[in-house]
């Protein structure tokens, strides 16, 4: 189970009542947790701090459905106002964070039989808890839970995420542990699909060098997309000069999508960082550990129906499906009885925090 300090309080989210009328569960340390249920029947948990809030789905993939900090909604624009009670990926695609994997992940190729991005995104979690405690940054609230995936002769694992928010700021901490319950090794793929909303005029700043070796632009798209000639021209230009994608230009359509595999340099603590740096100096960010998630993609779509920036989607693989990623050597193995652990941080930064992060990125790139 994710690390929990002994002085914390745990509230069983299976045991509380959910209704259309939102009900406060607890107030503590300047934070509030409340519960409600959407018209679709999907149960939700709202955790608020001094600077914003996030809406989580305890039993539906343990998604972060929505996040708002510093008066700005971080979540992608989608065709979904509320979550839908389904396990089909594209029938409920509008969340801020989705866990992808874990037996397979990505867009299925001709040889693949797994669903788009695997079984985790809309997984039916059997258990969920609210955690209340204190850490080095002060008071916090967190959600955790358990999802067991068992298929006879094939798979048997337990996934335990944790999503944590402190009493101030827009920084969200996330961890995930995947425990192989089988007596044979488990093929493992994972990707954290964090979907920010692009901001016109923003710049993308990170520790990935701007060359085709470190930023690989995918030329193909899934068969259900029909790219235009203009989109194909954009892809061709970016394959030669990846830096052209870094400014969020108003009016520039990215239809259907831009997908880039990226290799990051880490700081002295082993973290790699990406920013969507706003014109006012604030930023969205995501930080990951390449030793845990050594692959992944940047993903952007800007259409009349969806507007999303996967600033970086850290993963164990890129997003071309099980067989394609296995051929690249990107499918990991978890030994019998072993656990794979992942740690992330993402969310919103004020101008001072963004400046400090930008300086940290600059120091890494300067060597």
LUMGU-315724 format. One record per residue (C-alpha): residue number from 1; residue in one letter; y, x, z. Coordinates in steps of 0.1 Angstrom, whole numbers, always signed. Layout:
<atoms>
@nr NUM | rest A | Y Y | X X | Z Z $
...
</atoms>
This chain:
<atoms>
@nr 1 | rest X | Y +0 | X +0 | Z +0 $
@nr 2 | rest X | Y +36 | X +13 | Z -6 $
@nr 3 | rest X | Y +50 | X +32 | Z +23 $
@nr 4 | rest X | Y +64 | X +9 | Z +50 $
@nr 5 | rest X | Y +81 | X +22 | Z +82 $
@nr 6 | rest X | Y +66 | X +10 | Z +115 $
@nr 7 | rest X | Y +99 | X -7 | Z +127 $
@nr 8 | rest X | Y +100 | X -30 | Z +97 $
@nr 9 | rest X | Y +95 | X -68 | Z +96 $
@nr 10 | rest X | Y +71 | X -84 | Z +71 $
@nr 11 | rest X | Y +74 | X -120 | Z +60 $
@nr 12 | rest X | Y +44 | X -135 | Z +41 $
@nr 13 | rest X | Y +59 | X -151 | Z +10 $
@nr 14 | rest X | Y +27 | X -170 | Z +4 $
@nr 15 | rest X | Y +33 | X -190 | Z +36 $
@nr 16 | rest X | Y +69 | X -202 | Z +31 $
@nr 17 | rest X | Y +78 | X -235 | Z +14 $
@nr 18 | rest X | Y +95 | X -234 | Z -20 $
@nr 19 | rest X | Y +117 | X -262 | Z -33 $
@nr 20 | rest X | Y +144 | X -268 | Z -59 $
@nr 21 | rest X | Y +169 | X -267 | Z -31 $
@nr 22 | rest X | Y +174 | X -230 | Z -22 $
@nr 23 | rest X | Y +166 | X -222 | Z +14 $
@nr 24 | rest X | Y +176 | X -191 | Z +34 $
@nr 25 | rest X | Y +146 | X -173 | Z +48 $
@nr 26 | rest X | Y +164 | X -146 | Z +67 $
@nr 27 | rest X | Y +197 | X -129 | Z +72 $
@nr 28 | rest X | Y +197 | X -93 | Z +85 $
@nr 29 | rest X | Y +218 | X -62 | Z +83 $
@nr 30 | rest X | Y +244 | X -78 | Z +60 $
@nr 31 | rest X | Y +218 | X -90 | Z +36 $
@nr 32 | rest X | Y +203 | X -124 | Z +28 $
@nr 33 | rest X | Y +170 | X -135 | Z +14 $
@nr 34 | rest X | Y +164 | X -170 | Z +1 $
@nr 35 | rest X | Y +137 | X -189 | Z -18 $
@nr 36 | rest X | Y +136 | X -216 | Z -44 $
@nr 37 | rest X | Y +115 | X -228 | Z -73 $
@nr 38 | rest X | Y +125 | X -232 | Z -109 $
@nr 39 | rest X | Y +119 | X -265 | Z -128 $
@nr 40 | rest X | Y +91 | X -247 | Z -146 $
@nr 41 | rest X | Y +73 | X -242 | Z -112 $
@nr 42 | rest X | Y +79 | X -204 | Z -110 $
@nr 43 | rest X | Y +87 | X -194 | Z -74 $
@nr 44 | rest X | Y +117 | X -172 | Z -69 $
@nr 45 | rest X | Y +132 | X -149 | Z -42 $
@nr 46 | rest X | Y +169 | X -141 | Z -41 $
@nr 47 | rest X | Y +180 | X -110 | Z -23 $
@nr 48 | rest X | Y +217 | X -105 | Z -18 $
@nr 49 | rest X | Y +238 | X -76 | Z -5 $
@nr 50 | rest X | Y +275 | X -69 | Z -2 $
@nr 51 | rest X | Y +279 | X -60 | Z -39 $
@nr 52 | rest X | Y +255 | X -84 | Z -57 $
@nr 53 | rest X | Y +221 | X -98 | Z -59 $
@nr 54 | rest X | Y +187 | X -98 | Z -77 $
@nr 55 | rest X | Y +163 | X -127 | Z -83 $
@nr 56 | rest X | Y +127 | X -117 | Z -81 $
@nr 57 | rest X | Y +95 | X -136 | Z -90 $
@nr 58 | rest X | Y +70 | X -128 | Z -62 $
@nr 59 | rest X | Y +39 | X -144 | Z -79 $
@nr 60 | rest X | Y +49 | X -140 | Z -115 $
@nr 61 | rest X | Y +45 | X -104 | Z -125 $
@nr 62 | rest X | Y +67 | X -94 | Z -95 $
@nr 63 | rest X | Y +95 | X -93 | Z -122 $
@nr 64 | rest X | Y +131 | X -89 | Z -114 $
@nr 65 | rest X | Y +143 | X -120 | Z -134 $
@nr 66 | rest X | Y +180 | X -113 | Z -130 $
@nr 67 | rest X | Y +204 | X -89 | Z -114 $
@nr 68 | rest X | Y +242 | X -91 | Z -109 $
@nr 69 | rest X | Y +262 | X -63 | Z -92 $
@nr 70 | rest X | Y +300 | X -56 | Z -89 $
@nr 71 | rest X | Y +307 | X -89 | Z -106 $
@nr 72 | rest X | Y +287 | X -80 | Z -137 $
@nr 73 | rest X | Y +254 | X -94 | Z -149 $
@nr 74 | rest X | Y +231 | X -65 | Z -158 $
@nr 75 | rest X | Y +203 | X -85 | Z -174 $
@nr 76 | rest X | Y +198 | X -88 | Z -212 $
@nr 77 | rest X | Y +209 | X -118 | Z -230 $
@nr 78 | rest X | Y +179 | X -138 | Z -242 $
@nr 79 | rest X | Y +168 | X -172 | Z -253 $
@nr 80 | rest X | Y +155 | X -180 | Z -218 $
@nr 81 | rest X | Y +177 | X -195 | Z -192 $
@nr 82 | rest X | Y +149 | X -197 | Z -166 $
@nr 83 | rest X | Y +114 | X -181 | Z -164 $
@nr 84 | rest X | Y +85 | X -200 | Z -179 $
@nr 85 | rest X | Y +51 | X -204 | Z -163 $
@nr 86 | rest X | Y +30 | X -186 | Z -189 $
@nr 87 | rest X | Y +11 | X -153 | Z -193 $
@nr 88 | rest X | Y +22 | X -150 | Z -229 $
@nr 89 | rest X | Y +47 | X -121 | Z -232 $
@nr 90 | rest X | Y +71 | X -134 | Z -258 $
@nr 91 | rest X | Y +70 | X -170 | Z -244 $
@nr 92 | rest X | Y +88 | X -157 | Z -213 $
@nr 93 | rest X | Y +109 | X -128 | Z -224 $
@nr 94 | rest X | Y +142 | X -125 | Z -206 $
@nr 95 | rest X | Y +137 | X -106 | Z -174 $
@nr 96 | rest X | Y +156 | X -76 | Z -161 $
@nr 97 | rest X | Y +124 | X -58 | Z -152 $
@nr 98 | rest X | Y +88 | X -63 | Z -164 $
@nr 99 | rest X | Y +59 | X -41 | Z -154 $
@nr 100 | rest X | Y +38 | X -33 | Z -186 $
@nr 101 | rest X | Y +2 | X -22 | Z -186 $
@nr 102 | rest X | Y -21 | X -13 | Z -169 $
@nr 103 | rest X | Y -53 | X -12 | Z -189 $
@nr 104 | rest X | Y -33 | X -11 | Z -221 $
@nr 105 | rest X | Y +3 | X -13 | Z -232 $
@nr 106 | rest X | Y +26 | X -15 | Z -262 $
@nr 107 | rest X | Y +24 | X -33 | Z -296 $
@nr 108 | rest X | Y -12 | X -38 | Z -305 $
@nr 109 | rest X | Y -23 | X -20 | Z -337 $
@nr 110 | rest X | Y -50 | X -32 | Z -361 $
@nr 111 | rest X | Y -78 | X -17 | Z -339 $
@nr 112 | rest X | Y -64 | X -31 | Z -306 $
@nr 113 | rest X | Y -74 | X -62 | Z -288 $
@nr 114 | rest X | Y -51 | X -61 | Z -258 $
@nr 115 | rest X | Y -21 | X -85 | Z -255 $
@nr 116 | rest X | Y +14 | X -73 | Z -262 $
@nr 117 | rest X | Y +23 | X -49 | Z -234 $
@nr 118 | rest X | Y -8 | X -56 | Z -215 $
@nr 119 | rest X | Y -17 | X -80 | Z -186 $
@nr 120 | rest X | Y +9 | X -70 | Z -160 $
@nr 121 | rest X | Y +42 | X -85 | Z -173 $
@nr 122 | rest X | Y +33 | X -121 | Z -163 $
@nr 123 | rest X | Y +4 | X -113 | Z -140 $
@nr 124 | rest X | Y -5 | X -140 | Z -113 $
@nr 125 | rest X | Y +1 | X -120 | Z -81 $
@nr 126 | rest X | Y -23 | X -131 | Z -53 $
@nr 127 | rest X | Y -1 | X -119 | Z -24 $
@nr 128 | rest X | Y +36 | X -112 | Z -18 $
@nr 129 | rest X | Y +57 | X -101 | Z +11 $
@nr 130 | rest X | Y +94 | X -97 | Z +20 $
@nr 131 | rest X | Y +101 | X -65 | Z +40 $
@nr 132 | rest X | Y +131 | X -60 | Z +62 $
@nr 133 | rest X | Y +140 | X -26 | Z +76 $
@nr 134 | rest X | Y +162 | X +5 | Z +78 $
@nr 135 | rest X | Y +160 | X +38 | Z +59 $
@nr 136 | rest X | Y +183 | X +68 | Z +55 $
@nr 137 | rest X | Y +207 | X +46 | Z +35 $
@nr 138 | rest X | Y +208 | X +19 | Z +62 $
@nr 139 | rest X | Y +195 | X -17 | Z +61 $
@nr 140 | rest X | Y +173 | X -28 | Z +33 $
@nr 141 | rest X | Y +152 | X -57 | Z +20 $
@nr 142 | rest X | Y +122 | X -52 | Z -3 $
@nr 143 | rest X | Y +96 | X -73 | Z -20 $
@nr 144 | rest X | Y +60 | X -61 | Z -24 $
@nr 145 | rest X | Y +27 | X -77 | Z -33 $
@nr 146 | rest X | Y -8 | X -73 | Z -46 $
@nr 147 | rest X | Y -24 | X -82 | Z -80 $
@nr 148 | rest X | Y -61 | X -76 | Z -85 $
@nr 149 | rest X | Y -73 | X -74 | Z -121 $
@nr 150 | rest X | Y -111 | X -77 | Z -125 $
@nr 151 | rest X | Y -131 | X -81 | Z -157 $
@nr 152 | rest X | Y -168 | X -76 | Z -155 $
@nr 153 | rest X | Y -181 | X -44 | Z -171 $
@nr 154 | rest X | Y -145 | X -34 | Z -180 $
@nr 155 | rest X | Y -118 | X -33 | Z -154 $
@nr 156 | rest X | Y -112 | X -35 | Z -116 $
@nr 157 | rest X | Y -79 | X -23 | Z -101 $
@nr 158 | rest X | Y -52 | X -34 | Z -77 $
@nr 159 | rest X | Y -15 | X -30 | Z -85 $
@nr 160 | rest X | Y +11 | X -29 | Z -56 $
@nr 161 | rest X | Y +47 | X -27 | Z -66 $
@nr 162 | rest X | Y +77 | X -25 | Z -43 $
@nr 163 | rest X | Y +113 | X -33 | Z -52 $
@nr 164 | rest X | Y +140 | X -23 | Z -26 $
@nr 165 | rest X | Y +177 | X -30 | Z -23 $
@nr 166 | rest X | Y +200 | X -16 | Z +4 $
@nr 167 | rest X | Y +229 | X -35 | Z +21 $
@nr 168 | rest X | Y +256 | X -20 | Z -2 $
@nr 169 | rest X | Y +256 | X -8 | Z -38 $
@nr 170 | rest X | Y +238 | X -17 | Z -70 $
@nr 171 | rest X | Y +210 | X +8 | Z -68 $
@nr 172 | rest X | Y +175 | X -7 | Z -69 $
@nr 173 | rest X | Y +145 | X +14 | Z -59 $
@nr 174 | rest X | Y +111 | X +7 | Z -73 $
@nr 175 | rest X | Y +76 | X +21 | Z -67 $
@nr 176 | rest X | Y +42 | X +11 | Z -80 $
@nr 177 | rest X | Y +7 | X +21 | Z -69 $
@nr 178 | rest X | Y -23 | X +14 | Z -91 $
@nr 179 | rest X | Y -57 | X +18 | Z -73 $
@nr 180 | rest X | Y -89 | X +21 | Z -94 $
@nr 181 | rest X | Y -115 | X +0 | Z -76 $
@nr 182 | rest X | Y -143 | X +8 | Z -101 $
@nr 183 | rest X | Y -169 | X +35 | Z -97 $
@nr 184 | rest X | Y -160 | X +49 | Z -131 $
@nr 185 | rest X | Y -127 | X +63 | Z -145 $
@nr 186 | rest X | Y -100 | X +39 | Z -155 $
@nr 187 | rest X | Y -79 | X +43 | Z -187 $
@nr 188 | rest X | Y -43 | X +38 | Z -176 $
@nr 189 | rest X | Y -11 | X +30 | Z -194 $
@nr 190 | rest X | Y +22 | X +19 | Z -179 $
@nr 191 | rest X | Y +58 | X +12 | Z -189 $
@nr 192 | rest X | Y +87 | X +0 | Z -169 $
@nr 193 | rest X | Y +106 | X -25 | Z -192 $
@nr 194 | rest X | Y +141 | X -25 | Z -177 $
@nr 195 | rest X | Y +164 | X -46 | Z -199 $
@nr 196 | rest X | Y +201 | X -41 | Z -195 $
@nr 197 | rest X | Y +228 | X -59 | Z -213 $
@nr 198 | rest X | Y +247 | X -37 | Z -238 $
@nr 199 | rest X | Y +284 | X -34 | Z -233 $
@nr 200 | rest X | Y +306 | X -28 | Z -264 $
@nr 201 | rest X | Y +324 | X +6 | Z -262 $
@nr 202 | rest X | Y +299 | X +20 | Z -237 $
@nr 203 | rest X | Y +283 | X +54 | Z -243 $
@nr 204 | rest X | Y +247 | X +64 | Z -236 $
@nr 205 | rest X | Y +245 | X +96 | Z -216 $
@nr 206 | rest X | Y +213 | X +113 | Z -206 $
@nr 207 | rest X | Y +193 | X +146 | Z -204 $
@nr 208 | rest X | Y +175 | X +142 | Z -237 $
@nr 209 | rest X | Y +187 | X +167 | Z -263 $
@nr 210 | rest X | Y +200 | X +152 | Z -295 $
@nr 211 | rest X | Y +176 | X +164 | Z -321 $
@nr 212 | rest X | Y +146 | X +148 | Z -339 $
@nr 213 | rest X | Y +121 | X +168 | Z -318 $
@nr 214 | rest X | Y +133 | X +153 | Z -285 $
@nr 215 | rest X | Y +145 | X +119 | Z -299 $
@nr 216 | rest X | Y +120 | X +104 | Z -323 $
@nr 217 | rest X | Y +131 | X +73 | Z -341 $
@nr 218 | rest X | Y +102 | X +49 | Z -349 $
@nr 219 | rest X | Y +104 | X +39 | Z -386 $
@nr 220 | rest X | Y +78 | X +10 | Z -384 $
@nr 221 | rest X | Y +82 | X -23 | Z -367 $
@nr 222 | rest X | Y +56 | X -49 | Z -356 $
@nr 223 | rest X | Y +44 | X -72 | Z -383 $
@nr 224 | rest X | Y +62 | X -103 | Z -369 $
@nr 225 | rest X | Y +96 | X -86 | Z -376 $
@nr 226 | rest X | Y +112 | X -86 | Z -411 $
@nr 227 | rest X | Y +138 | X -58 | Z -411 $
@nr 228 | rest X | Y +167 | X -59 | Z -435 $
@nr 229 | rest X | Y +178 | X -32 | Z -459 $
@nr 230 | rest X | Y +208 | X -24 | Z -436 $
@nr 231 | rest X | Y +184 | X -19 | Z -407 $
@nr 232 | rest X | Y +162 | X +4 | Z -427 $
@nr 233 | rest X | Y +193 | X +24 | Z -437 $
@nr 234 | rest X | Y +203 | X +26 | Z -400 $
@nr 235 | rest X | Y +168 | X +39 | Z -390 $
@nr 236 | rest X | Y +169 | X +65 | Z -418 $
@nr 237 | rest X | Y +203 | X +78 | Z -406 $
@nr 238 | rest X | Y +192 | X +80 | Z -370 $
@nr 239 | rest X | Y +161 | X +99 | Z -379 $
@nr 240 | rest X | Y +183 | X +127 | Z -392 $
@nr 241 | rest X | Y +210 | X +124 | Z -365 $
@nr 242 | rest X | Y +198 | X +106 | Z -334 $
@nr 243 | rest X | Y +232 | X +110 | Z -317 $
@nr 244 | rest X | Y +246 | X +82 | Z -339 $
@nr 245 | rest X | Y +230 | X +56 | Z -316 $
@nr 246 | rest X | Y +249 | X +66 | Z -285 $
@nr 247 | rest X | Y +280 | X +44 | Z -288 $
@nr 248 | rest X | Y +275 | X +7 | Z -283 $
@nr 249 | rest X | Y +296 | X -3 | Z -313 $
@nr 250 | rest X | Y +310 | X -38 | Z -314 $
@nr 251 | rest X | Y +297 | X -58 | Z -343 $
@nr 252 | rest X | Y +269 | X -34 | Z -352 $
@nr 253 | rest X | Y +237 | X -54 | Z -354 $
@nr 254 | rest X | Y +204 | X -39 | Z -345 $
@nr 255 | rest X | Y +180 | X -64 | Z -359 $
@nr 256 | rest X | Y +152 | X -65 | Z -351 $
@nr 257 | rest X | Y +150 | X -34 | Z -329 $
@nr 258 | rest X | Y +156 | X +3 | Z -325 $
@nr 259 | rest X | Y +128 | X +22 | Z -307 $
@nr 260 | rest X | Y +130 | X +59 | Z -299 $
@nr 261 | rest X | Y +105 | X +82 | Z -281 $
@nr 262 | rest X | Y +125 | X +106 | Z -259 $
@nr 263 | rest X | Y +118 | X +138 | Z -240 $
@nr 264 | rest X | Y +140 | X +144 | Z -209 $
@nr 265 | rest X | Y +150 | X +175 | Z -190 $
@nr 266 | rest X | Y +148 | X +171 | Z -152 $
@nr 267 | rest X | Y +172 | X +181 | Z -124 $
@nr 268 | rest X | Y +163 | X +204 | Z -96 $
@nr 269 | rest X | Y +147 | X +175 | Z -77 $
@nr 270 | rest X | Y +124 | X +165 | Z -106 $
@nr 271 | rest X | Y +144 | X +135 | Z -117 $
@nr 272 | rest X | Y +157 | X +126 | Z -152 $
@nr 273 | rest X | Y +187 | X +104 | Z -156 $
@nr 274 | rest X | Y +202 | X +80 | Z -182 $
@nr 275 | rest X | Y +235 | X +62 | Z -181 $
@nr 276 | rest X | Y +252 | X +34 | Z -200 $
@nr 277 | rest X | Y +287 | X +46 | Z -192 $
@nr 278 | rest X | Y +313 | X +18 | Z -194 $
@nr 279 | rest X | Y +348 | X +21 | Z -207 $
@nr 280 | rest X | Y +361 | X +15 | Z -172 $
@nr 281 | rest X | Y +341 | X +44 | Z -158 $
@nr 282 | rest X | Y +313 | X +24 | Z -141 $
@nr 283 | rest X | Y +278 | X +26 | Z -154 $
@nr 284 | rest X | Y +243 | X +12 | Z -156 $
@nr 285 | rest X | Y +216 | X +38 | Z -149 $
@nr 286 | rest X | Y +179 | X +45 | Z -147 $
@nr 287 | rest X | Y +163 | X +76 | Z -131 $
@nr 288 | rest X | Y +127 | X +85 | Z -134 $
@nr 289 | rest X | Y +103 | X +114 | Z -127 $
@nr 290 | rest X | Y +88 | X +129 | Z -159 $
@nr 291 | rest X | Y +59 | X +143 | Z -138 $
@nr 292 | rest X | Y +49 | X +107 | Z -132 $
@nr 293 | rest X | Y +61 | X +90 | Z -163 $
@nr 294 | rest X | Y +62 | X +117 | Z -190 $
@nr 295 | rest X | Y +67 | X +94 | Z -220 $
@nr 296 | rest X | Y +85 | X +62 | Z -228 $
@nr 297 | rest X | Y +111 | X +48 | Z -252 $
@nr 298 | rest X | Y +147 | X +38 | Z -256 $
@nr 299 | rest X | Y +148 | X +3 | Z -270 $
@nr 300 | rest X | Y +178 | X -16 | Z -283 $
@nr 301 | rest X | Y +181 | X -50 | Z -300 $
@nr 302 | rest X | Y +215 | X -66 | Z -308 $
@nr 303 | rest X | Y +211 | X -100 | Z -326 $
@nr 304 | rest X | Y +225 | X -134 | Z -324 $
@nr 305 | rest X | Y +197 | X -145 | Z -301 $
@nr 306 | rest X | Y +190 | X -114 | Z -280 $
@nr 307 | rest X | Y +212 | X -86 | Z -268 $
@nr 308 | rest X | Y +193 | X -59 | Z -248 $
@nr 309 | rest X | Y +194 | X -22 | Z -240 $
@nr 310 | rest X | Y +163 | X -6 | Z -227 $
@nr 311 | rest X | Y +184 | X +24 | Z -216 $
@nr 312 | rest X | Y +151 | X +42 | Z -211 $
@nr 313 | rest X | Y +118 | X +25 | Z -205 $
@nr 314 | rest X | Y +98 | X +52 | Z -186 $
@nr 315 | rest X | Y +61 | X +52 | Z -193 $
@nr 316 | rest X | Y +29 | X +71 | Z -194 $
@nr 317 | rest X | Y +30 | X +65 | Z -232 $
@nr 318 | rest X | Y +52 | X +53 | Z -260 $
@nr 319 | rest X | Y +48 | X +17 | Z -272 $
@nr 320 | rest X | Y +25 | X +19 | Z -302 $
@nr 321 | rest X | Y -6 | X +3 | Z -286 $
@nr 322 | rest X | Y -38 | X +16 | Z -270 $
@nr 323 | rest X | Y -55 | X +33 | Z -299 $
@nr 324 | rest X | Y -24 | X +49 | Z -314 $
@nr 325 | rest X | Y -13 | X +63 | Z -280 $
@nr 326 | rest X | Y -48 | X +75 | Z -272 $
@nr 327 | rest X | Y -48 | X +94 | Z -304 $
@nr 328 | rest X | Y -15 | X +111 | Z -292 $
@nr 329 | rest X | Y -32 | X +120 | Z -259 $
@nr 330 | rest X | Y -10 | X +95 | Z -240 $
@nr 331 | rest X | Y -37 | X +74 | Z -223 $
@nr 332 | rest X | Y -42 | X +87 | Z -187 $
@nr 333 | rest X | Y -73 | X +84 | Z -165 $
@nr 334 | rest X | Y -75 | X +73 | Z -129 $
@nr 335 | rest X | Y -106 | X +86 | Z -111 $
@nr 336 | rest X | Y -129 | X +62 | Z -92 $
@nr 337 | rest X | Y -112 | X +52 | Z -60 $
@nr 338 | rest X | Y -80 | X +71 | Z -68 $
@nr 339 | rest X | Y -44 | X +58 | Z -70 $
@nr 340 | rest X | Y -16 | X +66 | Z -94 $
@nr 341 | rest X | Y +19 | X +64 | Z -79 $
@nr 342 | rest X | Y +52 | X +58 | Z -97 $
@nr 343 | rest X | Y +88 | X +59 | Z -85 $
@nr 344 | rest X | Y +120 | X +47 | Z -102 $
@nr 345 | rest X | Y +157 | X +40 | Z -94 $
@nr 346 | rest X | Y +179 | X +18 | Z -116 $
@nr 347 | rest X | Y +208 | X -6 | Z -115 $
@nr 348 | rest X | Y +246 | X -4 | Z -114 $
@nr 349 | rest X | Y +270 | X +24 | Z -103 $
@nr 350 | rest X | Y +306 | X +22 | Z -94 $
@nr 351 | rest X | Y +330 | X +46 | Z -111 $
@nr 352 | rest X | Y +327 | X +73 | Z -84 $
@nr 353 | rest X | Y +289 | X +71 | Z -84 $
@nr 354 | rest X | Y +289 | X +71 | Z -122 $
@nr 355 | rest X | Y +311 | X +102 | Z -124 $
@nr 356 | rest X | Y +288 | X +120 | Z -99 $
@nr 357 | rest X | Y +258 | X +111 | Z -120 $
@nr 358 | rest X | Y +275 | X +122 | Z -152 $
@nr 359 | rest X | Y +282 | X +156 | Z -137 $
@nr 360 | rest X | Y +246 | X +159 | Z -126 $
@nr 361 | rest X | Y +235 | X +152 | Z -162 $
@nr 362 | rest X | Y +260 | X +177 | Z -175 $
@nr 363 | rest X | Y +246 | X +204 | Z -151 $
@nr 364 | rest X | Y +211 | X +198 | Z -164 $
@nr 365 | rest X | Y +221 | X +200 | Z -200 $
@nr 366 | rest X | Y +241 | X +232 | Z -194 $
@nr 367 | rest X | Y +210 | X +247 | Z -179 $
</atoms>
